[in-house]
Amino acid sequence: MKKLLHIDTSGTLASIAFSQDWDCVIEKTNDRQQDHASWIHSAIQEAADVCGISLTALDGISVTIGPGSYTGLRVGLSTAKGFCYALQKPLITIPTLELMATVIPVTTGELICPMIDARRMEVYTALYDATYNEIQPAHALILEANCFEAYLHTEPVLFCGDGSIKFKSICTHPNARFLDNIATAKNQIALAVKRFTASNFADLAYSAPLYVKEFYTPRSPTHK
């Protein structure tokens, strides 16, 4: 039985889960974004104690790689890397937008467009077909009413994620549909197991968050 730990701190809701093969054994969540860093280690240890899966018995660790909250992505990836280094386990990285897309029920002929709020009228987004193949890679987008018009004219597009709330307020196309499905760490299981089975592991030394936009820290004012 493959035992995996799954970590997602890319957004407002953080979550961790333990799985055996394709099944979720336990999941814990935290909705206080400012507490993700202080919450995650204790949550992992408590979950491990409750479900009886020791960290040393893990076969691998999966983590959402972004895009998302800059701080949250660093918290999740550094935590996953730390455990992987200490336990000598492989690291599996899951694109956040791909994860969001896979919780949307879709039928043939529909597209999925997950959106993450990036402040003001900007979002991080990507586009997937009905079998979750990537049509547009992750990118930053300033929303306008005619965004995705070329796709909407030919087929329905299912928009999801906190960024889609902003698009809903300006998009009136009848083929635009808005869903409120939320992805958490337990939804990473299928994606992580597939990558584990294919030995699709990330490089521990060089893996970095997928910010999409360059991370910027304002310079402190200088005084003469």
Buried (B, 14 or more C-beta within 10 A) or exposed (E): EBBBBBBBBBBBBBBBBBBBEEEBBBBBBBEEBEEBBEBBEEBBEEBBEEBEBEBEEBEBBBBBBBBBBBBBBBBBBBBBBEBBEEBEBBBBBBBBBBBBBBBBEBEEEBBBBBBBBBEEBBBBBBBBBBEEEBEBEBBBBEBEEEBBEEBBEEEBBBBBBBBBBBBBEEBEBEBBBBBEBBBBBBBBBEBBBEBBEEEEBBEBEEBEBBBBEEEEEEEEEEEE
